[in-house]
Amino acid sequence: MTGSVFLIPTFLYDQAIETIPLYVLDAVKQCQVFFVENERTARRHLKLLWREMVIDDYKWFTIHKAESEVQQAFTQLLKEGKNIGIISEAGCPGIADPGQVLVNAAQKAGSIVKPLVGPSSILLALMASGMNGQRFQFTGYLPIDNGERRTALKELENESAKKNCTQIFIETPYRNNQLIKQLAETCKPQTQLCIAVDITAPTETIVTKTIGEWKKQLPDIHKRLAIFLLYSS
């Protein structure tokens, strides 16, 4: 019998332990092996959930981009009947996360995959934005090159209007302000932009305004974790 795979949610903010349901700990206790995006933070996360946990009693693998050797080790451990926990760096495994490759391997192996409830910055931002939650698209990171990024923003704005679709994307925190400035310069004044910052932290702010309104005073969110949502009608 193959092992099971538990998709273990993590904190978006280190001190927000209350955002992780109690039943996640029951799943952790069933695992013998963990495949994680960052071993140091994953270990800290689990110790916050379960202080008595003896970390070195478990096997640990770093996912990286789920290279072929990682996938092979993962599949072999499932064949041996080991229960595996997958932990992403923030939020929910498999969502904007390299763990998706391992989940795909688990499905192919016929293993039981258990997704566990926890905070997803993408969904929390969408919920609070007031934008279309019936039709939305997450596009991840936009191009770094200014010209390519400007083109991408126009395409997202046009597609939003055409499909009545909320566009969701992220940026490296130290480029947040640059992205906001380019959004203000590129998008139409009536297009809505939601900027969701530090979700679940005491400093959380989730604000939706039109581009025209944002241009009156652009926010400074340099080096803060943020999600951006765009909606054009």
C-alpha positions as CSV (number, residue, x, y, z in Angstrom):
1,M,0.0,0.0,0.0
2,T,1.4,3.4,-1.0
3,G,1.8,6.2,1.5
4,S,-0.4,9.2,1.8
5,V,0.5,12.8,1.1
6,F,-0.6,15.6,3.4
7,L,-0.5,19.2,2.0
8,I,0.4,21.1,5.2
9,P,-0.5,24.9,5.2
10,T,1.9,27.4,6.8
11,F,1.7,30.8,8.3
12,L,1.7,33.9,6.2
13,Y,2.9,35.7,9.3
14,D,5.1,33.9,11.8
15,Q,3.1,34.8,14.9
16,A,-0.4,34.0,13.4
17,I,-0.6,30.5,14.8
18,E,-4.3,30.8,15.1
19,T,-4.7,30.8,11.3
20,I,-3.7,27.1,11.2
21,P,-6.6,24.7,12.2
22,L,-5.9,22.2,15.0
23,Y,-6.5,19.2,12.7
24,V,-3.3,20.1,10.8
25,L,-1.3,18.9,13.8
26,D,-3.1,15.5,13.6
27,A,-1.9,15.2,10.0
28,V,1.7,16.2,10.9
29,K,1.8,13.4,13.5
30,Q,0.9,10.9,10.8
31,C,3.9,11.8,8.6
32,Q,7.4,10.2,8.6
33,V,8.9,12.4,5.9
34,F,8.7,16.0,4.9
35,F,9.4,17.6,1.5
36,V,9.7,21.3,2.1
37,E,10.5,24.5,0.1
38,N,12.8,25.8,2.9
39,E,13.9,23.3,5.6
40,R,14.9,25.9,8.2
41,T,11.5,27.8,8.2
42,A,9.5,24.5,7.9
43,R,11.2,23.1,11.0
44,R,10.5,26.3,12.9
45,H,6.9,26.3,11.7
46,L,6.3,22.7,12.9
47,K,7.9,23.4,16.3
48,L,5.5,26.3,16.7
49,L,2.6,23.9,16.1
50,W,4.0,21.0,18.1
51,R,6.6,22.0,20.7
52,E,7.3,18.3,21.7
53,M,8.2,17.3,18.1
54,V,11.7,15.8,17.8
55,I,12.7,17.2,14.5
56,D,15.5,14.9,13.8
57,D,13.2,11.8,14.0
58,Y,12.0,12.7,10.5
59,K,13.5,12.6,7.1
60,W,13.7,16.0,5.3
61,F,14.0,16.8,1.6
62,T,14.2,20.2,0.0
63,I,11.9,20.7,-3.0
64,H,13.7,23.5,-4.9
65,K,12.1,23.1,-8.3
66,A,11.2,19.5,-7.7
67,E,14.1,18.2,-9.9
68,S,14.0,14.6,-11.2
69,E,16.0,13.2,-8.3
70,V,13.7,14.8,-5.8
71,Q,10.7,13.3,-7.6
72,Q,12.3,9.9,-7.6
73,A,13.0,10.0,-3.9
74,F,9.4,11.1,-3.3
75,T,7.9,8.4,-5.4
76,Q,10.1,5.7,-3.8
77,L,9.2,6.7,-0.3
78,L,5.5,6.5,-1.2
79,K,6.0,3.0,-2.6
80,E,7.6,2.1,0.7
81,G,4.4,3.2,2.4
82,K,5.7,6.3,4.0
83,N,3.3,9.2,4.7
84,I,4.7,12.4,3.4
85,G,4.0,16.0,4.4
86,I,4.6,18.8,1.8
87,I,5.2,22.3,3.2
88,S,5.6,25.4,1.0
89,E,7.4,28.6,2.1
90,A,4.1,30.5,2.8
91,G,0.5,29.6,2.5
92,C,-0.9,26.5,0.8
93,P,1.3,23.8,-0.9
94,G,0.6,23.4,-4.6
95,I,-0.7,27.0,-5.1
96,A,2.0,29.2,-6.6
97,D,4.5,26.6,-5.2
98,P,6.9,24.0,-6.6
99,G,5.2,21.3,-4.5
100,Q,2.7,21.0,-7.3
101,V,5.1,18.8,-9.2
102,L,5.2,16.3,-6.3
103,V,1.5,16.4,-5.9
104,N,1.2,15.5,-9.6
105,A,3.7,12.6,-9.0
106,A,1.5,11.4,-6.0
107,Q,-1.6,11.4,-8.2
108,K,0.2,9.3,-10.8
109,A,1.3,6.9,-8.1
110,G,-2.3,6.4,-7.0
111,S,-1.6,7.8,-3.5
112,I,-4.2,9.5,-1.3
113,V,-3.6,13.3,-1.4
114,K,-5.1,15.2,1.6
115,P,-5.3,19.0,1.1
116,L,-5.5,20.7,4.5
117,V,-7.2,24.0,5.2
118,G,-5.0,27.0,5.9
119,P,-4.3,30.6,4.8
120,S,-3.8,31.4,1.1
121,S,-2.7,35.0,0.5
122,I,-4.2,34.8,-3.0
123,L,-7.7,33.8,-1.9
124,L,-7.7,36.0,1.2
125,A,-6.8,39.0,-0.9
126,L,-9.5,38.2,-3.5
127,M,-12.1,37.8,-0.7
128,A,-11.3,41.2,0.7
129,S,-10.9,43.1,-2.6
130,G,-14.5,43.4,-3.6
131,M,-13.5,42.3,-7.1
132,N,-15.0,39.5,-9.2
133,G,-14.6,36.2,-7.2
134,Q,-16.5,34.2,-9.8
135,R,-13.9,34.6,-12.5
136,F,-10.3,35.3,-11.6
137,Q,-6.8,34.5,-12.8
138,F,-3.5,34.3,-10.9
139,T,-0.5,35.1,-13.2
140,G,2.4,35.0,-10.6
141,Y,5.3,37.3,-11.3
142,L,5.2,39.8,-14.1
143,P,8.3,40.4,-16.4
144,I,11.2,42.3,-14.8
145,D,11.9,44.3,-18.0
146,N,10.0,47.6,-17.8
147,G,8.8,47.5,-21.4
148,E,7.7,43.9,-21.2
149,R,6.0,44.5,-17.9
150,R,4.1,47.5,-19.3
151,T,2.9,45.3,-22.1
152,A,1.9,42.6,-19.7
153,L,-0.1,45.1,-17.6
154,K,-2.0,46.4,-20.6
155,E,-2.8,42.8,-21.6
156,L,-4.0,41.9,-18.2
157,E,-6.2,45.0,-18.0
158,N,-7.6,44.4,-21.5
159,E,-8.3,40.7,-20.7
160,S,-10.0,41.7,-17.4
161,A,-12.4,44.0,-19.2
162,K,-13.0,41.5,-22.0
163,K,-13.6,38.5,-19.7
164,N,-15.0,40.3,-16.6
165,C,-12.0,38.7,-14.8
166,T,-10.0,39.7,-11.7
167,Q,-6.3,39.6,-12.4
168,I,-4.0,38.6,-9.5
169,F,-0.2,38.9,-9.5
170,I,2.7,39.3,-7.2
171,E,6.1,41.0,-7.1
172,T,9.4,40.6,-5.4
173,P,9.0,42.9,-2.3
174,Y,11.8,45.2,-3.1
175,R,10.2,46.0,-6.4
176,N,6.7,46.7,-5.1
177,N,6.9,50.5,-5.3
178,Q,8.3,50.3,-8.8
179,L,5.4,48.1,-9.9
180,I,2.8,50.5,-8.3
181,K,4.3,53.4,-10.1
182,Q,4.1,51.6,-13.4
183,L,0.5,50.5,-12.7
184,A,-0.4,54.2,-12.2
185,E,1.4,55.2,-15.4
186,T,0.0,52.4,-17.5
187,C,-3.5,51.5,-16.5
188,K,-6.7,53.5,-17.2
189,P,-7.9,55.9,-14.4
190,Q,-11.2,53.9,-13.8
191,T,-9.5,50.5,-13.5
192,Q,-9.6,49.2,-10.0
193,L,-6.4,48.1,-8.2
194,C,-6.4,46.3,-4.8
195,I,-3.1,46.2,-2.9
196,A,-3.1,43.6,-0.1
197,V,-0.1,43.9,2.3
198,D,1.1,41.8,5.2
199,I,-2.0,39.5,5.2
200,T,-2.8,38.0,8.7
201,A,-0.1,40.2,10.3
202,P,-1.0,43.1,12.7
203,T,0.1,45.5,9.9
204,E,-2.3,44.0,7.4
205,T,-3.9,46.4,4.9
206,I,-6.1,45.5,2.0
207,V,-7.4,48.5,0.1
208,T,-9.2,48.7,-3.3
209,K,-9.2,52.0,-5.2
210,T,-9.3,53.1,-8.8
211,I,-6.0,53.9,-10.5
212,G,-7.1,57.5,-10.6
213,E,-7.6,57.5,-6.8
214,W,-4.2,55.7,-6.1
215,K,-2.4,58.3,-8.2
216,K,-3.3,61.0,-5.7
217,Q,-1.0,59.3,-3.2
218,L,0.9,56.2,-4.1
219,P,1.6,53.9,-1.1
220,D,5.1,53.0,0.1
221,I,5.2,49.2,0.6
222,H,8.9,48.7,-0.1
223,K,10.1,45.2,1.1
224,R,6.6,44.2,2.4
225,L,4.8,41.1,1.2
226,A,2.0,42.1,-1.1
227,I,-0.6,40.7,-3.5
228,F,-1.9,42.9,-6.4
229,L,-5.4,42.6,-7.9
230,L,-6.5,44.4,-11.1
231,Y,-10.1,44.7,-12.3
232,S,-11.2,46.6,-15.4
233,S,-14.9,46.8,-16.5
